[in-house]
Amino acid sequence: MATQRPNLTNNRVRAPRTYQSGSTLLEVLIAMLVMSFGITGSALLMAATIQYNKTSLHRMVALQIATQLAESMRANTDGFMADAYNRTEAYSSSRAAVTVPICASWARCTNSEIANIDKAQLANTLRLSLPGGDFNVLRDGKRADIWIMWMEPSSAASMAWGTGACRASAITDGGDPPRCLYLRAAL
């Protein structure tokens, strides 16, 4: 008599899988959240970098203009010693061009006329080069105190270096205060 073998194919126990065939929805959402934090941080870093570059450009232009004014005063020391370069008005962010004066005599300009021409040309250069550009000059013996002022965009208001270099009497109480660059030049 032949013994019958048990049918093993129907009673087979399946072994559990040892690998995962896909990602769960929760894993995908967490990965997207982590990536969004990284992308947001990168975007904020890029925005800050652009703003700091713009502020650095403004400071560089202000320094060049202040140096140009100091050189003009060195070229006209008699006008400087006669206080013709002094300019102590309150800050104005006006964009209107300043009329450059002409000399009374075409044959010879006085030191004061040269100083007034230099100041008018500087004011026009500032208004074209810096947003709300303005300046103050005050003679202190054989030294010149020069303040170059301009307005930064409102997005730069949180930047640490404020109006500490500004001449206090040049800043009015109304509105946003300007940024300032101070230069002391010896003649």
C-alpha distance (Angstrom), angle and dihedral (degrees) to the residues before:
residue distance angle dihedral
M1 . . .
A2 3.67 . .
T3 3.75 119.1 .
Q4 3.67 116.1 -132.2
R5 3.72 118.0 -125.3
P6 3.76 118.1 -134.0
N7 3.76 116.1 -109.0
L8 3.83 103.2 -111.4
T9 3.75 96.7 177.5
N10 3.78 94.5 72.1
N11 3.78 96.0 44.7
R12 3.76 97.6 47.0
V13 3.83 114.7 135.2
R14 3.76 114.0 -139.1
A15 3.78 118.2 -129.9
P16 3.85 115.6 -129.5
R17 3.79 116.4 -101.9
T18 3.77 115.6 -101.6
Y19 3.80 97.0 -159.1
Q20 3.81 134.8 55.9
S21 3.75 118.6 -123.3
G22 3.88 98.6 -156.6
S23 3.81 147.7 -2.2
T24 3.72 123.9 -86.4
L25 3.78 121.2 -122.7
L26 3.81 90.8 -112.9
E27 3.82 92.1 56.7
V28 3.80 91.2 50.3
L29 3.82 92.2 49.8
I30 3.81 92.5 49.2
A31 3.81 91.1 49.3
M32 3.81 90.2 50.4
L33 3.82 90.7 49.7
V34 3.80 92.6 51.1
M35 3.81 91.1 47.6
S36 3.82 92.1 48.7
F37 3.83 90.5 54.7
G38 3.79 89.9 51.7
I39 3.79 94.0 47.6
T40 3.82 92.2 46.6
G41 3.80 90.8 50.5
S42 3.80 91.3 49.5
A43 3.82 91.6 49.5
L44 3.82 91.9 50.3
L45 3.79 90.6 48.0
M46 3.81 91.0 51.4
A47 3.83 91.7 49.1
A48 3.81 91.6 50.5
T49 3.80 91.0 47.1
I50 3.80 91.6 52.8
Q51 3.82 91.2 48.7
Y52 3.81 93.5 48.5
N53 3.82 90.0 48.7
K54 3.82 90.3 52.2
T55 3.81 91.7 48.1
S56 3.79 90.4 48.0
L57 3.80 89.8 51.3
H58 3.81 90.6 51.7
R59 3.81 91.5 50.3
M60 3.80 91.4 48.7
V61 3.82 92.1 50.5
A62 3.82 90.5 46.8
L63 3.80 90.9 51.7
Q64 3.80 92.0 49.4
I65 3.80 91.7 50.1
A66 3.82 92.4 46.9
T67 3.80 89.8 50.2
Q68 3.81 90.1 48.8
L69 3.82 89.7 53.0
A70 3.81 91.4 48.7
E71 3.80 89.8 52.3
S72 3.81 90.8 49.7
M73 3.81 89.4 52.4
R74 3.81 90.8 49.2
A75 3.80 89.2 52.7
N76 3.83 90.8 51.2
T77 3.81 103.0 38.1
D78 3.80 93.3 154.9
G79 3.80 90.2 56.7
F80 3.80 90.1 46.0
M81 3.82 93.3 50.2
A82 3.83 89.1 49.3
D83 3.88 88.3 57.3
A84 3.81 91.3 -115.6
Y85 3.83 90.8 137.2
N86 3.82 94.9 52.9
R87 3.79 112.5 119.0
T88 3.78 116.8 170.6
E89 3.82 104.7 160.0
A90 3.79 121.1 137.0
Y91 3.81 116.1 -91.8
S92 3.79 115.1 -80.6
S93 3.79 123.8 -173.8
S94 3.81 91.6 -159.9
R95 3.79 115.3 148.1
A96 3.81 93.7 -161.0
A97 3.78 115.1 120.0
V98 3.78 118.0 -110.9
T99 3.79 116.8 -127.0
V100 3.78 109.6 -116.2
P101 3.81 108.3 -133.7
I102 3.77 122.4 -132.1
C103 3.79 128.6 -137.2
A104 3.79 117.8 -94.7
S105 3.78 90.2 -132.0
W106 3.78 120.3 39.9
A107 3.78 89.5 -153.6
R108 3.79 96.0 58.3
C109 3.81 136.0 10.1
T110 3.78 119.6 -150.7
N111 3.81 120.5 -126.3
S112 3.81 90.5 -108.7
E113 3.80 91.8 51.4
I114 3.81 90.4 50.7
A115 3.82 89.7 50.1
N116 3.81 91.4 49.9
I117 3.81 90.6 49.4
D118 3.83 90.3 48.9
K119 3.82 91.8 49.6
A120 3.82 93.5 48.1
Q121 3.80 92.6 48.0
L122 3.80 90.4 47.6
A123 3.81 91.4 50.2
N124 3.81 90.3 52.1
T125 3.81 92.0 47.1
L126 3.80 90.4 50.4
R127 3.78 93.0 49.0
L128 3.79 90.7 51.7
S129 3.82 97.1 41.5
L130 3.81 104.4 39.5
P131 3.80 130.3 37.7
G132 3.79 106.0 -106.2
G133 3.81 91.4 -4.8
D134 3.80 119.1 -173.0
F135 3.80 137.3 149.5
N136 3.80 145.4 -153.8
V137 3.79 128.9 -156.4
L138 3.78 127.8 -169.2
R139 3.81 125.7 179.8
D140 3.79 116.5 -134.5
G141 3.79 106.7 -177.0
K142 3.79 106.2 -66.3
R143 3.78 92.0 -15.0
A144 3.77 130.9 85.5
D145 3.78 123.4 -145.6
I146 3.81 107.9 -152.0
W147 3.80 124.9 -170.9
I148 3.80 119.7 -171.7
M149 3.83 112.4 -166.3
W150 3.80 132.2 -169.5
M151 3.79 141.0 155.5
E152 3.78 121.6 -105.9
P153 3.80 119.6 -151.5
S154 3.80 113.7 -89.8
S155 3.82 89.7 -108.2
A156 3.82 88.1 69.3
A157 3.81 94.1 55.9
S158 3.79 92.2 102.3
M159 3.81 93.7 56.9
A160 3.79 113.2 118.4
W161 3.81 103.1 -127.1
G162 3.78 102.9 75.8
T163 3.76 132.7 163.9
G164 3.81 96.0 -46.1
A165 3.81 92.4 120.8
C166 3.81 93.3 50.8
R167 3.77 123.2 109.0
A168 3.81 103.2 -111.2
S169 3.81 96.7 -137.5
A170 3.81 91.3 52.4
I171 3.80 93.3 60.2
T172 3.79 117.5 81.5
D173 3.79 122.1 -151.3
G174 3.79 95.5 -122.2
G175 3.78 123.8 84.9
D176 3.77 131.8 -3.8
P177 3.80 115.4 -28.9
P178 3.79 117.3 -118.1
R179 3.79 126.9 -118.2
C180 3.78 113.8 -109.1
L181 3.75 139.2 -155.8
Y182 3.81 116.3 -161.0
L183 3.80 122.6 -156.7
R184 3.78 127.5 176.9
A185 3.79 111.6 -158.5
A186 3.79 124.4 -168.9
L187 3.78 116.9 -145.3
